Amino acid sequence: MRHFVFTAPTTLNLKAIAGFKMTAKQYSMSQSNVQGFTLLFAHGLGAHKEQWEPTIQYLFKGAINSNLIREAWSFDWPSHGDAAILNQDILNAQEGRTVSICDWGSIIDAFINSTIMIGHRIILIGHSGGGGAVTMATESFHKSSPVRALIVIEPNMATEEIWNPHWEDRMIALNLCVGGTLTRRDSWPSKDQAYNYFNHRMPWKRWDIRMLRILTEFGLEELPSRSCRLKCSKVQEAAGFVEIQSYFAATRQFSRICRVLPSHIIWGENYDNPFIPKFMKEFTSKLYEQYVSTTIIQSTGHMVLQEQPDKLAQRIEDIITKINPGTYQQLSKL
């Protein structure tokens, strides 16, 4: 495993986010396996790149005797995790503007089209807001693109047509999330005390124990006083809840890309996502059923990555074993 920092290029289409840094971790199986897939992972709002590690470890174990996987990369949203620390000055100067999933998607897109990914066969995988980000990363998709498939997990997808009639109810739910985030505790005297706090409170006490350890080790910044705080500020996390137009944009892009790129949706069985209630999740599945495979994981909900990382890995493995590394549909359908 190695750490990596990718800086958003100073091109015209990235002007608003030029200079932002995206931190990443690269996990390699074998330097000699150049035929396997390269998996690119994006986390959800309030999370960080290391939360993918149990899922990646499970996938690597399953692929140890095959050439299915070449390597995996997990990215930090530029306002989250280690990236939040590197981008702190830029974020503070933004006067309330956050890094949207569209912004993050543009940075991931630039990474995909950089020299780093030459010769790779890429599968994009995103959870929650990260699903929107990897979807937006397909905006420059073309016939010779290295991207072979798209997997979105509990994506925050909705069209204006289904959202707008319920606008008031949805905004009430999201504003409750914003208020809860802004008033939530975000610092502790030590990491041990932070772990104890998470372990006895919802939603964290429902998480896989490995995820609690990962949150405590990698999601917290240790301060000179030996106290600690969340790397992602409450203000940045709260701002992500109300970036509605970005989620509409990701939904429109998903509608286009799923017709030409093998695309898959994984849902948790429970309806506990304030952004996408039951009727919207059902609408989304119905809307794309002609083009997209849909999988449901039992006994979990929106936090499937944190609650059931091994079950999630099993479903991802089932999907990628069926993907043809070199198959494309006709781009003329776009």
VOLUM-253542 format. One line per field, with one value per residue (C-alpha): residue in three letters; x, y, z. Coordinates in pm, 1 decimal. Layout:
% VOLUM-253542
r <- ALA,...
px <- X,...
py <- Y,...
pz <- Z,...
This chain:
% VOLUM-253542
r <- MET,ARG,HIS,PHE,VAL,PHE,THR,ALA,PRO,THR,THR,LEU,ASN,LEU,LYS,ALA,ILE,ALA,GLY,PHE,LYS,MET,THR,ALA,LYS,GLN,TYR,SER,MET,SER,GLN,SER,ASN,VAL,GLN,GLY,PHE,THR,LEU,LEU,PHE,ALA,HIS,GLY,LEU,GLY,ALA,HIS,LYS,GLU,GLN,TRP,GLU,PRO,THR,ILE,GLN,TYR,LEU,PHE,LYS,GLY,ALA,ILE,ASN,SER,ASN,LEU,ILE,ARG,GLU,ALA,TRP,SER,PHE,ASP,TRP,PRO,SER,HIS,GLY,ASP,ALA,ALA,ILE,LEU,ASN,GLN,ASP,ILE,LEU,ASN,ALA,GLN,GLU,GLY,ARG,THR,VAL,SER,ILE,CYS,ASP,TRP,GLY,SER,ILE,ILE,ASP,ALA,PHE,ILE,ASN,SER,THR,ILE,MET,ILE,GLY,HIS,ARG,ILE,ILE,LEU,ILE,GLY,HIS,SER,GLY,GLY,GLY,GLY,ALA,VAL,THR,MET,ALA,THR,GLU,SER,PHE,HIS,LYS,SER,SER,PRO,VAL,ARG,ALA,LEU,ILE,VAL,ILE,GLU,PRO,ASN,MET,ALA,THR,GLU,GLU,ILE,TRP,ASN,PRO,HIS,TRP,GLU,ASP,ARG,MET,ILE,ALA,LEU,ASN,LEU,CYS,VAL,GLY,GLY,THR,LEU,THR,ARG,ARG,ASP,SER,TRP,PRO,SER,LYS,ASP,GLN,ALA,TYR,ASN,TYR,PHE,ASN,HIS,ARG,MET,PRO,TRP,LYS,ARG,TRP,ASP,ILE,ARG,MET,LEU,ARG,ILE,LEU,THR,GLU,PHE,GLY,LEU,GLU,GLU,LEU,PRO,SER,ARG,SER,CYS,ARG,LEU,LYS,CYS,SER,LYS,VAL,GLN,GLU,ALA,ALA,GLY,PHE,VAL,GLU,ILE,GLN,SER,TYR,PHE,ALA,ALA,THR,ARG,GLN,PHE,SER,ARG,ILE,CYS,ARG,VAL,LEU,PRO,SER,HIS,ILE,ILE,TRP,GLY,GLU,ASN,TYR,ASP,ASN,PRO,PHE,ILE,PRO,LYS,PHE,MET,LYS,GLU,PHE,THR,SER,LYS,LEU,TYR,GLU,GLN,TYR,VAL,SER,THR,THR,ILE,ILE,GLN,SER,THR,GLY,HIS,MET,VAL,LEU,GLN,GLU,GLN,PRO,ASP,LYS,LEU,ALA,GLN,ARG,ILE,GLU,ASP,ILE,ILE,THR,LYS,ILE,ASN,PRO,GLY,THR,TYR,GLN,GLN,LEU,SER,LYS,LEU
px <- 0.0,125.1,-4.4,-62.3,-167.9,-327.5,-367.3,-657.0,-508.1,-542.9,-753.9,-1051.8,-1321.5,-1166.0,-1111.8,-1328.1,-1133.4,-789.0,-524.4,-742.9,-563.8,-720.7,-545.8,-546.1,-418.9,-305.8,-336.3,-157.8,-198.5,75.0,304.0,295.9,-83.4,-159.9,-475.5,-685.3,-921.8,-816.7,-1085.8,-1134.5,-1333.9,-1510.1,-1666.1,-1980.0,-2047.3,-1871.0,-1656.0,-1296.1,-1094.0,-977.8,-1335.0,-1301.0,-1014.1,-1216.9,-1403.2,-1079.7,-913.4,-1203.4,-1190.6,-814.9,-848.6,-1105.7,-889.7,-559.3,-561.2,-691.0,-602.8,-935.7,-794.0,-476.0,-497.7,-733.1,-730.9,-942.7,-986.2,-1064.3,-1328.9,-1118.8,-1310.0,-1274.2,-1006.5,-641.7,-741.3,-936.5,-616.3,-417.4,-696.7,-781.1,-664.2,-851.1,-1165.4,-1156.1,-1125.7,-1428.9,-1674.5,-1920.3,-1874.8,-1812.7,-1652.6,-1955.3,-1976.3,-1956.0,-1627.0,-1492.1,-1607.5,-1410.3,-1096.0,-1148.3,-1206.6,-875.7,-704.7,-856.4,-726.2,-381.3,-67.6,-110.9,-396.7,-251.6,-298.6,-548.8,-898.7,-1098.7,-1411.9,-1556.9,-1718.5,-1886.3,-2098.1,-2367.1,-2228.8,-1924.2,-2159.0,-2253.0,-1887.2,-1779.2,-2084.4,-1978.4,-1628.3,-1773.2,-1864.2,-1564.4,-1631.7,-1539.6,-1473.6,-1110.1,-1178.6,-1013.2,-1340.0,-1509.7,-1795.6,-1970.6,-2098.2,-2295.0,-2396.1,-2693.2,-2658.0,-2826.3,-3008.0,-3330.3,-3477.4,-3635.0,-3964.0,-3980.3,-3814.0,-3998.3,-4349.8,-4196.9,-3957.0,-4081.4,-4072.1,-3730.1,-3580.7,-3718.9,-3543.4,-3217.4,-3223.4,-3260.5,-2944.7,-2769.3,-2873.7,-2771.3,-2432.1,-2361.4,-2450.3,-2281.2,-1970.6,-1653.3,-1361.4,-1241.4,-958.1,-808.7,-868.7,-954.0,-1231.6,-1350.5,-1369.4,-1571.6,-1805.3,-1870.4,-1906.5,-2201.8,-2396.7,-2600.7,-2529.5,-2172.6,-2256.6,-2421.0,-2101.1,-1866.2,-1604.8,-1328.1,-1496.3,-1501.6,-1128.2,-1069.0,-1277.0,-1081.6,-742.3,-787.8,-1094.5,-958.4,-680.6,-455.3,-378.0,-58.8,-247.5,-301.5,-672.9,-836.6,-1109.1,-1279.3,-1071.8,-1381.7,-1525.2,-1890.1,-1946.8,-1816.2,-2011.2,-2333.2,-2295.0,-2290.6,-2646.7,-2798.7,-2600.5,-2923.3,-2841.5,-2523.4,-2723.3,-2968.1,-2670.2,-2530.4,-2870.8,-2887.4,-2536.3,-2624.1,-2924.3,-2686.2,-2392.1,-2586.4,-2694.7,-2337.9,-2134.2,-2213.6,-2368.3,-2489.1,-2678.2,-2643.2,-2905.0,-2935.4,-3264.4,-3360.5,-3501.3,-3305.6,-3154.6,-3314.1,-3215.5,-3374.2,-3684.5,-3848.5,-4058.6,-3756.8,-3539.4,-3811.3,-3859.5,-3486.3,-3465.5,-3767.4,-3637.4,-3311.3,-3415.8,-3379.3,-3010.5,-2885.0,-2848.2,-2977.3,-2867.9,-3017.8,-2818.2,-3032.0,-3030.9,-2865.8,-2945.6,-2769.2,-2461.8,-2401.7,-2031.2,-1985.4,-2224.0,-2167.7,-1832.6,-1784.0,-2133.7,-2082.4,-1752.0,-1926.2,-2178.9,-1907.0,-1711.8,-2020.8,-2054.3,-1693.6,-1649.2,-1914.1,-1764.1,-1586.2,-1265.2,-1286.4,-1655.2,-1827.7,-2175.1,-2219.8,-2140.5,-2390.9,-2661.2,-2550.6
py <- 0.0,348.7,699.0,932.9,1295.3,1403.3,1775.3,1896.4,2031.4,2400.1,2345.2,2561.2,2309.8,2266.2,2636.8,2642.2,2358.3,2393.8,2327.8,2112.7,1798.4,1452.9,1209.7,842.3,502.3,247.2,-123.9,-358.9,-734.6,-815.4,-602.7,-871.0,-878.8,-610.3,-779.6,-752.3,-471.6,-158.3,-66.3,301.6,361.9,680.3,713.0,893.4,1213.4,1227.5,921.6,879.8,659.2,405.8,291.0,87.4,-122.2,-417.6,-444.3,-422.8,-685.7,-924.2,-870.5,-927.3,-1254.9,-1378.8,-1283.7,-1418.6,-1719.3,-1532.5,-1232.9,-1063.6,-763.8,-574.4,-307.6,-79.6,290.7,463.6,841.1,1108.6,1365.1,1686.6,1818.3,1490.7,1277.3,1359.0,1577.7,1809.2,1883.6,1952.5,2169.2,2348.1,2693.3,2672.3,2542.6,2820.1,3078.8,2944.0,3138.6,2855.1,2686.4,2315.4,2069.9,1916.2,1565.2,1725.0,1890.4,1566.5,1375.2,1613.7,1547.5,1169.5,1206.4,1392.2,1112.1,848.5,1034.6,1099.1,903.4,709.4,505.8,432.2,61.8,3.6,-142.8,55.3,-20.9,279.0,205.8,466.2,465.6,729.4,1067.8,884.8,706.2,1044.2,1144.0,835.3,879.2,1236.9,1103.1,936.3,1266.0,1239.2,869.7,772.8,461.2,429.7,513.1,280.3,262.8,-76.4,-58.3,154.5,29.7,266.6,168.0,335.6,629.7,960.2,969.9,1148.0,1333.1,1675.3,1522.3,1281.6,1516.9,1845.0,1730.5,1630.1,1924.8,2052.9,1713.0,1632.8,1965.9,1924.1,1585.6,1722.8,2027.9,1794.7,1619.0,1954.7,2058.5,1725.9,1746.9,2103.5,2031.1,1690.6,1644.3,1649.7,1651.9,1437.0,1441.8,1127.6,870.0,610.4,832.7,897.5,522.7,472.3,754.3,601.5,249.4,346.3,573.1,547.6,509.0,400.3,124.5,-66.1,-58.9,-350.4,-330.2,-289.9,23.0,178.4,119.1,264.7,572.8,629.1,571.7,750.3,973.1,1177.9,1434.6,1426.8,1776.4,1897.8,1884.5,1507.8,1569.9,1481.5,1599.4,1482.4,1556.7,1658.3,1973.1,1978.7,2277.1,2092.0,1777.2,1971.0,2162.1,1834.4,1751.9,2046.5,2022.4,1906.6,2029.8,1820.8,1507.0,1593.2,1635.1,1295.5,1136.2,1284.7,1158.7,812.0,807.2,866.2,648.7,338.0,296.2,254.1,136.3,-173.0,-19.7,-168.4,-46.5,-204.9,-116.6,-198.7,-363.1,-99.5,240.8,465.8,727.2,1071.1,1182.1,887.8,746.3,421.3,559.2,729.2,421.3,211.8,475.7,480.8,102.0,96.6,383.3,205.1,-160.4,-197.4,-102.6,-169.8,-475.0,-422.7,-606.5,-582.2,-666.8,-789.8,-663.8,-330.4,7.2,318.5,248.6,-89.4,-11.0,50.9,-218.5,-506.4,-456.0,-827.2,-878.7,-571.6,-711.7,-1037.5,-850.8,-644.0,-962.6,-1122.8,-824.5,-785.2,-1156.3,-1111.8,-800.8,-840.3,-631.1,-525.5,-496.3,-169.6,-89.3,156.0,513.8,633.2,549.7,842.3
pz <- 0.0,-78.3,-16.0,-307.7,-357.1,-686.0,-754.5,-968.3,-1292.0,-1376.9,-1687.6,-1780.2,-1688.5,-1343.6,-1277.7,-963.1,-802.3,-958.2,-697.0,-474.0,-362.3,-361.4,-129.0,-219.4,-117.8,-372.0,-291.2,-532.2,-566.6,-816.3,-1029.7,-1299.2,-1335.2,-1590.9,-1721.5,-1406.0,-1319.6,-1135.4,-883.5,-795.2,-474.8,-359.4,-12.5,102.3,292.2,628.7,555.5,434.9,201.7,463.2,523.2,203.5,343.4,483.8,152.7,-47.2,174.0,116.9,-259.5,-268.5,-76.0,-324.2,-621.6,-489.5,-724.1,-1026.9,-1239.0,-1171.0,-981.5,-1061.2,-791.2,-601.6,-524.0,-260.1,-275.0,-18.8,-109.7,-111.3,192.1,384.0,544.9,483.5,188.8,420.6,612.4,294.2,149.7,474.0,363.6,31.3,200.4,460.6,184.0,-3.8,218.2,266.2,-70.7,-46.0,-286.8,-457.6,-597.1,-942.2,-845.0,-701.7,-1006.4,-1228.5,-1025.0,-1043.5,-1418.7,-1448.5,-1253.8,-1486.2,-1790.4,-1641.7,-1727.3,-1400.6,-1547.2,-1890.0,-1966.3,-1684.2,-1704.2,-1452.5,-1254.1,-1070.5,-732.6,-513.3,-198.8,-133.1,-244.4,-378.0,-616.7,-759.4,-782.0,-978.9,-1201.7,-1279.1,-1347.8,-1660.1,-1828.2,-2061.3,-2133.0,-2489.1,-2692.9,-2584.9,-2219.5,-1966.1,-1768.0,-1803.3,-1550.9,-1291.2,-953.3,-729.6,-375.9,-207.3,-448.9,-367.6,-699.4,-783.3,-1078.2,-1041.3,-1153.8,-859.4,-608.1,-664.0,-563.3,-227.4,-201.2,132.2,304.3,161.4,266.6,617.5,637.5,498.5,723.9,1020.6,898.5,866.8,1216.6,1364.6,1195.8,1306.9,1670.1,1687.3,1893.9,1681.8,1928.2,2218.6,2475.2,2319.0,2046.8,2311.5,2442.9,2088.3,2023.7,2340.9,2235.7,1892.6,2029.7,2249.9,2015.9,1700.0,1419.1,1494.3,1742.3,1455.5,1251.9,1196.4,1474.3,1214.7,1084.9,1431.6,1464.3,1118.7,1198.4,1518.8,1356.9,1024.4,1053.6,1342.8,1340.6,1644.7,1773.4,1949.7,2280.3,2219.6,2184.2,1852.3,1615.3,1298.3,988.5,793.9,950.5,1052.1,823.2,516.8,595.0,657.8,330.9,140.9,243.7,60.1,-266.6,-432.7,-782.9,-786.7,-712.3,-990.9,-1226.1,-1124.6,-1185.4,-1535.6,-1608.9,-1477.6,-1713.3,-2004.1,-1905.7,-1801.5,-2163.8,-2289.7,-1989.6,-1779.3,-1467.1,-1141.8,-834.2,-490.3,-228.1,137.5,230.8,490.0,397.6,632.9,400.0,457.6,106.7,-75.0,98.0,-7.1,-292.2,-453.0,-424.8,-588.1,-858.4,-933.8,-961.7,-1193.5,-1406.5,-1491.9,-1480.9,-1858.2,-1845.2,-1492.6,-1270.5,-917.2,-602.3,-252.9,60.9,347.5,708.6,637.2,487.1,367.0,582.5,419.3,371.5,742.8,870.8,626.4,445.9,375.6,234.7,20.5,-104.7,-195.9,-410.0,-576.5,-646.4,-801.0,-1032.9,-1145.7,-1222.0,-1492.9,-1653.0,-1985.1,-1964.5,-2328.1,-2409.0,-2495.0,-2613.6,-2898.3,-2801.3,-3061.3,-2807.4,-2590.3
